[in-house]
Amino acid sequence: MKKNKIFSVLAALAFCGTLSAQNLNSAYFLDGYTFAHQLNPAKDYDRKGYVSFPLLGNINTSLNGNLSATDIFKHNGSKLTTFLHPSIPMEQAMSGFADNNHTRFGLRMDILGFGFKAWGGFNTFNITLRSNVGANLPYGMMEAVKELSNKNYDISGLSIDAMSWVELGLGHSRQVTDAWRVGGKVKVLFGAEHAKVKINQGQLNLSAPDRWTLVADAEAQMSVKGFTWGEMEQKEYSDGTRYEQINFDNIDVESPGLGGIGVAFDLGAEWDLGEQGWLEGMTVSASLLDLGFISWSETHKASNKGKEVIIDGFNDIQIDGGPGIPMEDQTDSYSDRFSDLIALEDDGMVKTNSMLGATLNVGVEYEMPFYDKLSVGLLSTTRFQGEYTWNEERISATVSPLKWLEASVNVGFGTLGTSFGWVANIHPKGFNLFVGMDHTIGKVSKQYIPLGSNTGVTMGINFPF
C-alpha cells in the first residue's frame, strides 16, 4: 500500500469523524441553563419549565484526543505537507506522536425535550440521538508508515470503533432538606449500530536482513440489525491450498432497524454548605452519568488466522529463462501470504453487551460575598472509556448581571491539554438561546482545519415558561 493511501486513511480517521464528551461543561454553574440536568440530574431550573425546539434544542459536537492536525501536517520551509514527505526528517515527523494517538468524535442532538416543575420537584423528558466514533493509532504504526526500515514495529492496539443509539430519558430532582438536593434519570437506549475493529497484538519485524516476519491477532465485530458479511471470497495459494476470507465488497444490511436495547442511569446530588450553616455561598455537587449498557441481539464476529507470515527474500530467482523460480511466482506467493495475515474469517453471530462511557463530575462553587451575581467554580470531569479515558479540571467565573442574561468563562487543563471555554445564555421571557465551547477553536489551516486536537461547539434554542 502506498504511503499516500495510508495517510488518507489516517487523515480521515483523525479529522472526519472523531469527537466526544457530548456535554457543555462550561455551563455547569449556570442556573438558567436549560440542559443542566444533563450535567447533573440534581440541578434545578430557575423557570417553571421549558420546551425544546425540535432538533435544534440542544446540538453538541466535540473533538477530543491527543492527535492534532499539527502532528500530521508539517512545514518543510517552502510549503505545508504531511509528515510522510521525504523532506521532513524522521525526528521532526515523529515529534508530535505519543505511544497511543487517539481521537474521538461525539454527537448529541436532542430530537425532543421538555421539563416542568411538579410532584415536589423538577421533571425532564428527552428523546436524544447520540453517536461516538473513535480511533487509536499506535506509535509503531505511524513510525512504520514513515520509515519502513530494518527494525521491529509494534502496531498492537490499532483500533476503530463506532456506536450510535437513541436515548429516551426521564428525570426527576427534588429538595430533600434545606441543604441537600438530589436527582436521578433513567434512560432507555435503542441501539442503531456498533462496529469495532482492533489489532490486539501486531508485530512487523523487518530487522533481519534476509527475511520479514509478520504476525497479528485481529478481530472485528458488527452489531447492526440485518447485517451480513455476504458471500465469502474463495482464495488459493500458489501451491494450490484453498481458503476463504471476508470480501468487504459483499457486506450488506438487509433490514436496518433496532439492533440493540439497553438502559442507563444518571445520578446526582448538591450540598449547600451555607444552608448547612457552615460556609455561606458555597455549594458542592457531584454526578455520575451514563452508567449503563446496550445489549445487541445480532453481533457478527470475525477474526484473522493469526498465523506467522515469513517473507524470506527473493531467493533463487529465475533470470532470462534460466534455473530458479520466476520472479512473478515469488511475488504472487508472498502476496498470498500477506493477504492471509490480514484476512478475516466469519466467526458466526453472538449476543454482546456494550458499556457506555461513564462520566464523573465533581463541582465546587462559591458565590462572591461582595456581589451575589458573580461566582467562581471548579469542576473536575473524568470520562471512563478504555483507551479513550480522560480527566479535566475546569476553573470558571460565572456572572448573571440580569435575570435573563448569564455567561461564564473558564480555563481547563488535564489529559486533553489546556483549553479556554465560554458560554453565553440569553433567556428572556418565552425564549432561550445559548451557545458555548469547552475547547475554543484556535488556529486553523488555510483549508480551515482546526490545528488543535480538541474543539467543539454547543448551541440550542428553547422556550421557557
Long-range contacts (C-beta under 8 A, 24 or more apart in sequence): 3-84, 3-145, 3-146, 4-84, 6-145, 7-72, 7-82, 7-84, 7-145, 10-72, 10-137, 10-142, 10-145, 11-72, 13-103, 13-135, 13-137, 13-160, 14-67, 14-69, 14-72, 14-103, 14-135, 15-69, 15-449, 17-105, 17-133, 17-162, 18-63, 18-65, 18-103, 18-104, 18-105, 18-133, 18-134, 18-135, 19-61, 19-62, 19-63, 19-64, 19-104, 19-105, 19-106, 19-107, 19-133, 19-456, 20-62, 20-63, 20-64, 20-65, 20-104, 20-105, 20-106, 20-132, 20-134, 20-357, 20-383, 20-385, 20-388, 21-62, 21-64, 21-106, 21-359, 21-381, 21-383, 21-438, 21-456, 22-60, 22-62, 22-106, 22-107, 22-108, 22-130, 23-60, 23-108, 23-289, 23-359, 24-60, 24-423, 24-436, 24-438, 24-458, 25-361, 25-379, 25-381, 25-392, 25-394, 25-412, 25-421, 25-438, 26-394, 26-396, 26-408, 26-410, 26-421, 26-422, 26-423, 26-436, 26-437, 26-438, 27-408, 27-423, 27-425, 27-434, 27-436, 27-458, 28-361, 28-363, 28-377, 28-379, 28-394, 28-396, 29-363, 29-365, 29-375, 29-377, 29-379, 29-396, 29-398, 29-408, 30-398, 30-400, 30-406, 30-408, 30-423, 30-425, 31-400, 31-406, 32-400, 32-404, 32-406, 32-425, 32-427, 32-432, 33-423, 33-425, 33-434, 34-58, 34-115, 34-427, 34-432, 34-434, 34-460, 34-462, 34-464, 35-110, 35-113, 35-460, 37-115, 37-122, 37-124, 37-171, 37-173, 37-183, 37-185, 38-266, 38-289, 39-287, 39-289, 39-361, 40-183, 40-268, 40-270, 40-285, 40-286, 40-287, 40-361, 40-363, 41-171, 41-173, 41-183, 41-184, 41-185, 41-266, 41-267, 41-268, 41-287, 42-173, 42-181, 42-182, 42-183, 42-268, 42-269, 42-270, 42-285, 42-287, 43-173, 43-183, 43-268, 43-270, 44-122, 44-173, 44-175, 44-181, 45-115, 45-117, 45-122, 47-427, 47-464, 47-465, 48-116, 48-117, 48-464, 48-465, 49-114, 49-115, 49-116, 49-117, 49-464, 49-465, 50-114, 50-115, 50-432, 50-462, 50-463, 50-464, 50-465, 51-113, 51-114, 51-462, 51-463, 51-465, 52-110, 52-112, 52-113, 52-114, 52-126, 52-460, 52-461, 52-462, 52-463, 53-460, 53-461, 53-462, 53-463, 54-111, 54-112, 55-109, 55-110, 55-111, 56-460, 56-461, 57-110, 57-112, 57-113, 57-460, 57-461, 57-462, 58-108, 58-109, 58-110, 58-113, 58-458, 58-460, 58-462, 59-108, 59-109, 59-110, 59-458, 59-459, 59-460, 60-106, 60-107, 60-108, 60-109, 60-456, 60-457, 60-458, 61-105, 61-106, 61-107, 61-108, 61-456, 61-457, 61-458, 62-105, 62-106, 62-438, 62-439, 62-454, 62-455, 62-456, 62-457, 62-458, 63-103, 63-104, 63-105, 63-439, 63-450, 63-453, 63-454, 63-455, 63-456, 64-103, 64-104, 64-106, 64-388, 64-390, 64-416, 64-439, 64-453, 64-454, 64-456, 65-101, 65-102, 65-103, 65-104, 65-388, 65-416, 65-453, 65-454, 66-98, 66-101, 66-102, 66-103, 66-415, 66-416, 66-417, 66-453, 67-97, 67-101, 67-102, 67-103, 67-137, 67-453, 68-96, 68-450, 68-451, 68-452, 68-453, 69-445, 69-449, 69-450, 69-451, 69-452, 70-96, 70-451, 71-96, 71-97, 71-101, 71-453, 73-445, 80-445, 80-446, 83-142, 83-146, 84-145, 84-146, 90-146, 90-147, 93-146, 94-139, 94-142, 94-143, 94-146, 97-139, 97-142, 97-143, 98-139, 99-138, 99-139, 100-136, 100-137, 100-138, 100-139, 100-157, 100-387, 101-136, 101-137, 101-138, 101-139, 101-142, 102-134, 102-135, 102-136, 102-137, 102-387, 102-388, 103-134, 103-135, 103-453, 104-132, 104-133, 104-134, 104-135, 104-385, 104-388, 105-131, 105-132, 105-133, 105-134, 106-130, 106-131, 106-132, 106-133, 107-131, 110-460, 111-166, 119-172, 120-174, 121-172, 121-173, 121-174, 121-175, 121-183, 122-172, 122-173, 122-174, 122-183, 123-170, 123-171, 123-172, 124-169, 124-170, 124-171, 124-172, 124-185, 125-169, 125-170, 125-171, 126-167, 126-168, 126-169, 127-166, 127-167, 127-168, 127-169, 128-166, 128-167, 128-168, 128-169, 129-164, 129-166, 129-167, 130-164, 130-165, 130-166, 130-167, 131-162, 131-163, 131-164, 131-165, 132-161, 132-162, 132-163, 132-164, 132-357, 133-161, 133-162, 134-159, 134-160, 134-161, 134-162, 134-388, 135-159, 135-160, 135-161, 136-160, 136-387, 136-388, 140-204, 144-204, 148-206, 149-206, 150-206, 150-207, 150-208, 150-209, 151-206, 151-207, 152-203, 152-204, 152-205, 152-206, 152-207, 153-203, 153-204, 153-205, 153-206, 154-202, 154-203, 155-199, 155-202, 155-203, 155-204, 155-216, 156-199, 156-200, 156-201, 156-202, 156-203, 157-198, 157-199, 157-200, 157-387, 158-198, 158-199, 158-202, 159-196, 159-197, 159-198, 159-199, 159-387, 160-195, 160-196, 160-197, 160-198, 161-194, 161-195, 161-196, 161-197, 161-198, 162-193, 162-194, 162-195, 162-196, 163-191, 163-193, 163-194, 163-195, 163-294, 163-354, 164-191, 164-192, 164-193, 164-194, 165-189, 165-190, 165-191, 165-192, 165-260, 165-262, 165-294, 166-190, 166-192, 167-264, 169-266, 171-266, 173-268, 177-275, 178-272, 178-275, 179-271, 179-272, 179-273, 179-275, 179-276, 180-269, 180-270, 180-271, 180-272, 181-269, 181-270, 181-272, 182-268, 182-269, 182-270, 183-266, 183-267, 183-268, 183-269, 184-265, 184-266, 184-267, 184-268, 185-265, 185-266, 186-263, 186-264, 186-265, 187-263, 187-264, 187-265, 187-266, 187-292, 188-261, 188-262, 188-263, 189-260, 189-261, 189-262, 189-263, 189-264, 189-292, 189-294, 189-356, 190-258, 190-260, 190-261, 191-223, 191-258, 191-259, 191-260, 191-261, 191-262, 191-294, 191-296, 191-354, 192-224, 192-258, 192-259, 193-222, 193-223, 193-224, 193-259, 194-221, 194-222, 194-223, 194-224, 194-259, 194-260, 194-294, 194-296, 194-299, 194-354, 195-220, 195-221, 195-222, 195-223, 195-224, 196-220, 196-221, 210-312, 210-313, 211-310, 211-311, 211-312, 211-313, 212-310, 212-311, 213-308, 213-309, 213-310, 213-311, 214-308, 214-309, 214-310, 214-311, 214-338, 214-341, 215-306, 215-307, 215-308, 215-309, 215-341, 216-304, 216-306, 216-341, 216-342, 217-303, 217-304, 217-306, 218-303, 218-304, 218-306, 218-342, 218-344, 219-301, 219-302, 219-303, 219-304, 220-301, 220-302, 220-303, 220-344, 221-299, 221-300, 221-301, 221-302, 221-352, 222-299, 222-300, 223-259, 223-260, 223-296, 223-298, 223-299, 223-300, 223-352, 223-354, 224-253, 224-256, 224-259, 224-298, 225-253, 225-255, 225-256, 225-257, 225-258, 225-259, 225-297, 225-298, 226-253, 226-254, 226-255, 226-256, 226-257, 226-298, 227-251, 227-252, 227-253, 227-254, 227-298, 227-300, 228-252, 228-253, 228-254, 228-300, 229-300, 229-302, 229-346, 232-346, 235-336, 235-339, 235-340, 235-343, 236-336, 237-333, 237-336, 237-337, 237-340, 238-329, 238-332, 238-333, 238-336, 239-333, 243-340, 243-343, 244-345, 245-339, 245-343, 245-344, 245-345, 246-302, 246-343, 246-344, 246-345, 246-346, 259-296, 259-297, 259-298, 260-294, 260-295, 260-296, 260-297, 260-354, 261-294, 261-295, 262-292, 262-293, 262-294, 262-295, 262-353, 262-354, 263-292, 263-293, 264-290, 264-291, 264-292, 264-293, 264-356, 265-291, 265-292, 266-290, 266-291, 267-291, 280-369, 281-366, 281-367, 281-368, 281-369, 281-372, 281-375, 282-364, 282-365, 282-366, 282-367, 283-363, 283-364, 283-365, 284-363, 284-364, 285-361, 285-362, 285-363, 285-364, 285-365, 286-360, 286-361, 286-362, 286-363, 287-359, 287-360, 287-361, 288-358, 288-359, 288-360, 288-361, 289-358, 289-359, 289-360, 289-361, 290-356, 290-357, 290-358, 290-359, 291-356, 291-358, 292-355, 292-356, 293-353, 293-354, 293-355, 293-356, 294-353, 294-354, 294-356, 295-351, 295-352, 295-353, 296-351, 296-352, 296-353, 296-354, 297-351, 298-349, 298-351, 299-349, 299-350, 299-351, 299-352, 300-346, 300-348, 300-349, 301-346, 301-347, 301-348, 301-349, 301-350, 302-344, 302-345, 302-346, 302-347, 303-344, 303-345, 303-347, 304-341, 304-342, 304-343, 304-344, 304-345, 305-340, 305-343, 305-345, 307-340, 307-341, 309-337, 309-338, 309-340, 309-341, 310-337, 311-337, 311-338, 357-383, 357-384, 357-385, 357-388, 358-383, 358-384, 358-385, 359-383, 359-384, 360-384, 365-398, 373-399, 373-400, 373-401, 374-398, 374-399, 375-399, 389-415, 390-414, 390-415, 390-416, 391-415, 392-416, 394-421, 394-438, 396-421, 404-428, 404-429, 408-436, 412-438, 412-439, 416-453, 416-454, 417-453, 417-454, 419-454, 423-458, 427-464, 429-464, 430-463, 430-464, 430-465, 431-461, 431-463, 431-464, 432-460, 432-461, 432-462, 432-463, 432-464, 433-459, 433-460, 433-461, 434-458, 434-459, 434-460, 435-459
